[in-house]
Amino acid sequence: MINPQINHIIAGELAVKPEQVLAAITLLDEGSTVPFIARYRKEVTGGLDDTQLRTLDTRLNYLRELDDRKQTILKSITEQGKLTPELEKSITQTLNKTELEDLYLPYKPKRRTRGQIAIEAGLEPLADSLWLNPQRVPEIEAEKYLNTDKGFDDIKSVLDGARYILMERFAEDAGLLAKVRHYLWNNAHLVSQVNTGKEEDGAKFRDYFEQHELISKIPSHRALAMFRGRNEGFLQLSLNADPLSEEPPKESYCEHIITQHLGLQLNDQPADKWRKAVISWTWRIKILMSMETELMTTLRERAEDEAINVFAANLHDMLMAAPAGMKVTMGMDPGLRTGVKIAVVDATGKLLATETIYPHTGQADKAAMIVAALCIKYHVELVAIGNGTASRETERFFLDLQKKYSEVKAQKVIVSEAGASVYSASELAAQEFPDLDVSIRGAVSIARRLQDPLAELVKIDPKSIGVGQYQHDVSQTLLAKKLDAVVEDCVNAVGVNLNTASVMLLSRIAGLNKVIAQNIVEYRNEHGQFAERKQLLNVTRLGPKAFEQCAGFLRIMNGKNPLDASAVHPEAYPVVERILATINKPLKDIMGDSTILKSLKAVDFTDEHFGVPTVTDIIKELDKPGRDPRPEFKTAQFSENVETMNDLKVGMILEGAVTNVTNFGAFVDIGVHQDGLVHISALSDKFVEDPRTVVKTGDIVKVKVMEVEIARKRIALSMRLDDQTSSSAKNTQGQNKESRPINTKQANTVSNSAMGNAFAAAFKKK
């Protein structure tokens, strides 16, 4: 049963109607996938898109887990006989797991504490008496509660026991914890310091050897760097709860919050010193330690979420990069001593030929002859050169070859190798090419990813594609779930050719999994190509529900029904038939005819099953059947005279490809085997809050070289081509610059160069 409260909560957060949320939840619970709902159930959900549906699904899981936890807690407190109407209301109304656990804290079964031991020894009346009657003298009152048998045989132990009782009671006050937590999140500083003796070994973390920053303002990449430093034993992290000042405060402000919350008035009465100690103990012994752990956990979780979102956005852009198209392609996996591995694939990605050449070890002429022969024999149209070691040398070799062999007309393109080696050594690659050397498999992958990045990259674990930010420091479960959703959305947005798609590509289609995808391929191999979509129902384990989910995303080119090559779902074919009957024309005459289709009104063809949104989509699809949402293919043209960092000169304007976008800027491949950084401040003449609003992975951009630091392999770039380079900016060979100042000492001593500014800003507070 769907909880109405959850519907209204999510509706409010998404700014949509509860009815839309209810419809979406119902579909999800029935087994429908996000891509299917977003594309083919717009009338049902009121047009919720895939982004809204993903958010809804995530929030739904959280709230359902929260609801289950509430029931468990209510049952536990009820069994203790301590559930009051007020407490029950607070528990049922909270929307936050942390707040829920605060409410449960006083009733949660726990190990015997010092406070419980004191209560068992009969000290609770003393604690209450001294707290409520400050005119009483603690030492005199404590004499009445000496209990040698229970271990309280002197005044000090008795008063300490009474303190523990109150301290533990106050530290379980949900209202107090909420106030302290709110203050700390908005005012506390995270302090990072180097562990003694680790300065040299932990040099890569030197920017965090002495740093403090508001915990709520720390960018995700910086937080994850500090946590990594702590995990590796180089840094220690702590929470400073009070504003920084020359002299440490006599009393923590959090103690003041506790005092106010408890309504305590401190004067000079006999028990006030003891009561003040209760406040101090409550803060320093109980709340501070737990809050430090909690807030650092919160910081880490938020940093991980942001890093995962950055990775997901970059992965989406890479997967949705423009395909070069179905052309005969030669893949070249560059190498110096080990040679350049070559693979030629046909327009469908089928392997035609392989070779290994050694153009960089004195065999350039022989290598050129081999490559030219392959290009001519197979009519190669594209040459994909991996961007790893020897990439520019291999590119130059091919350009020289074209000058010598005029018949070779293929267009060369530098292609990212990210993840190619992972695919080469994978079980999938071994199954596909059991007799092929691992290194040659990499060349095949490079060729295919130029033809169709999406179809090839789905074969690689998304985490291995290399467009993330501290990807190994985040929750691998959450990362995998997020990236899988991105891959699913991208594959279904483009659609796949049912008769050529690989098992991995098919498995990403809505409603399918690896087992069913494998069954589809086996059916295809046994019975030949699919002639129509409804043949899918003959595939083992592919039932009506799976067919409903997947059919619209699978394309059959040149099949029996032209609609099978489009995104029109088979369930909506009757709508197309009504359109054809109305205008009295065959399907082949209207597909692609914008004049006829733009004259149609969607409302004229609606019925109880298909409303205006779906019919509108159908008409658009008939206009451009099977249209690819990806952009037009284009590639960066690297400068022929710039192949290594040594060739870079400050002030150069170069073309490059964006390889990664982070919160602090974008990394650009300019063809020198080391990406340069365009800091967020250098992306545009206007203020940029999110780099992804300006560039995305795969974009071709022009950049200006602001500074080069060869020793640390850093290149500062700017997309503001009229930026003036600093007089001190130059190619540096070995200077030990402080290039990322993130604390006061570093900020006062950092070089004023363009490099220093770019990399400093990347790790400073915004």
Protein Blocks (a to p, Z undefined) as FASTA:
>chain_A
ZZfklmmmmmmmnopafklmmmmmmmmmnopafklmmmmmmmmnnopafklmmmmmmmmm
mmmmmmmmmmmmmmmmmmnopacfklmmmmmmpcbfklmmmmmmmmgccdddfklmmmmn
opmmmmmmmmmmmmbcfklmmmmmgcfknopabfklmmmmmmmmmmmmmmmmmklmmmmm
mmmmmmpccdddddehilmmmmmmmmmmpccddfklmcfklmmmmmmmmmnopaccdddf
bdcdfbdcfbdfklmmmmmmnopacdfbfklmmmmmmmmmmmmmmmmmmmmmmmmmmmmm
mmmmmmmmmmmmmmmmmmmpccebjcddddddddfklopadddddfkopafbdcdddfkn
opammmmmmmmmmmmmnopabdcddfbehklmmmmmmmmmmmmmmmlmcdcddddfehkl
mmmmpmklmmmmmmbcfklmmmmmmmmmmmmmmlmmmmpcfklnopaghklmpcfklmmm
mmmmmmmmmmmmnopafklpcfklmmmpghiafklmmmmmmmmmmnopafbfklmmmpgh
iafklmmmmmmmpccehifblklmmmbdfklmmmmmmmmmmnopafklmgopaklmmmpc
fklmgcfklcfklmmmmmmmmmmghiafbdcdddddddfklmbfklpcghiacddddfbd
cfkbccddehnopacdddfklmpmbdcfblklmbcehiacddddfbdcfknopacddfbl
kbccdfkbccdfkbccdfbdcbfklmmmgccbfklmmmmmmmmcZZ
